[in-house]
């Protein structure tokens, strides 16, 4: 491990600062992790982590509460938010029993509450006087918010709303922390006044007593049981049975109900988006954090795989003369191809998330000034980025486990847990194939806008102009007389190729859809051309992601040449491997299909990929060290910084409760156990 670290071509601390935005944040985070891990007894990395000590469902949840208290107390005591979006394991915050309080619960009140509601609720949230959940998803509806069945019916006589689950499918199901941990919840429900349905609104509802923490009358609560991962929290269900709540429970930042039952929209701008769009604000915020989260989740798996690959020796190189010693598996081209390809993807996700964060911050500022012009674009971009990033990270996390062979399969490696937590994000806040369709509906609308005399959104104006040019010219064959290798492997030339490919796939999908629409219903036409629309959506997001990566590497060239060089190589590796072996299969072959590359150039790309792998190999450990994961946060016998894989794996294995002798004794003596079976007479 020492040799691997000193071989790096750049200072990983410079990249760490880039990941966490500034040096002060890095220092503050390190201090927070040191305090929390000390409080939790996690600093001795030869000691078996408590989470591996044979805990049952109750034990895993109570361990989650113990950890959640430690990180929440540290945030309150020391005045930081380092564990707000990612906990001490770098898992998304809702994996903590208290995580939703600071995430979707707080954010919904912040975005949709009145100033008076914010003044009342936010201090109580920030000081953990209450703990809140976000109860939107039901048994039968999640992403499709308009389909939510829970009702909130206003009674003018009592000045209250009655929250009710009118059908079995309307039971709230899945919200994090809802099962055992939360005293309150933001509940998404259909607002009913005098029989009129005003659509889905958000209500603050107390669900447990703050005296004894029992469910309040009219609410049934429970936990969903064991899951693939995230068992330190209590994803739960809530069934409402005519629960009365005061009129002030309605989050009234955008709409309110007066004492006499009058429904009033408080949108102050004539062309403001409908309320149904505004209630998506919390989901928009959560999706952007999922994208950032999976970058860290993928990188955790790759950090473990990189460290293990550096010290694990496996066999002798093929066709060697027999005198060679065993080689570290990272020396095999297949291993460092897998590692570096996914490392490049992890940084691609991170930089795309950072750029989206900047756009989101601007959106919030604009909306505060009643400018909602970018909301549709930001919603569409959030759907595409979330779908793309979680799919790529899911694939990469699984590959990281496989790269560690059999040892990667054991829980002590930390990789099964990481794989489970990352894979869950593919269905968080919208199933990915539904989200791709939302992106494409937006892009189709932008393509059609000029024909309807409408303005194209400024964020996609230049891109759509290229699409319209292809449509108007009936998409002529692409022609570039300069096929020199120097140009082919220029970062910005590759970026332009990705843009042209995305435009052409969008043109093909749009033409297919509009043609079908002449003879089929809109729904049937959409369904029939869905594969081509998925290809176009994925290509558009890959262009956006590569643009973030390329521009990020270019922007630091002047001040950090070494770091810029390694990021430029990673960016090029990401672009080229995605052409040769795409993660998302719907658009495989589209570069050649649309004439953007000649088939013979694919061999040139493979040669250049090999060159990039050789150039980046000395930086594998530095590129993963830069994420600054502590040993305790990885929770892996294979992935600690010191590289003592075998010593730690045996130490942790010996400490497993199952190895204390009692388990074998029980198995031997049990009525249906080993002793009776072995000693039974047999014919």
Secondary structure, DSSP 8 states (H G I E B T S, - for coil): -HHHHHT-SS-HHHHHHHHTSSHHHHHHHHHHHHHHHHHTT---TTS--GGGS---HHHHHHHHHHHHHHHHHHHHHHT--TTTSB-TTS-BGGGSTTHHIIIIIHHHHHHHS-HHHHHHHHHHHHTTSS-EEEE--BSS-SS-GGG---EEEEETTTTEEEEE--SGGGSEE--TTTTTT-SEEEEEEEEEETTEEEEEEEEEEE-B-TTT--B-TTEEEEE----SS-TTS--EEEEESSEEEEGGGB--SSEEE-TTS-EEE---STT---HHHHTTHHHHHHHHHHHHHHHHHHHHHHHHHHHHHHH-B-S--TT--S-S---BGGGSHHHHHHHHHHHHHHHHHHHHHHHHHHHHHHHHHHHHTT--TTHHHHHHHHHHHHHHHHHHHHHHHHHHHHHTGGGGGSGGGSHHHHHHHHHHTTTTTS-HHHHHHHHHHHHHHHHHHGGGT----GGGHHHHHHHHHHHHTT------S---HHHHT-HHHHHHHHHHHHHHHHHHHHHHHHHHHTTS-HHHHHHHTHHHHHHHHHHHHHHHHHHHHHHHHHHTTTT-HHHHHHHHHHHHHHHHHHHHS-SSGGGTTHHHHTTSS-TTHHHHHHHHHHHHHHHHHTTHHHHHHTT---HHHHT-SS--TT--HHHHHHHHHHHSGGGGSHHHHHHHHSTTSHHHHHHS---
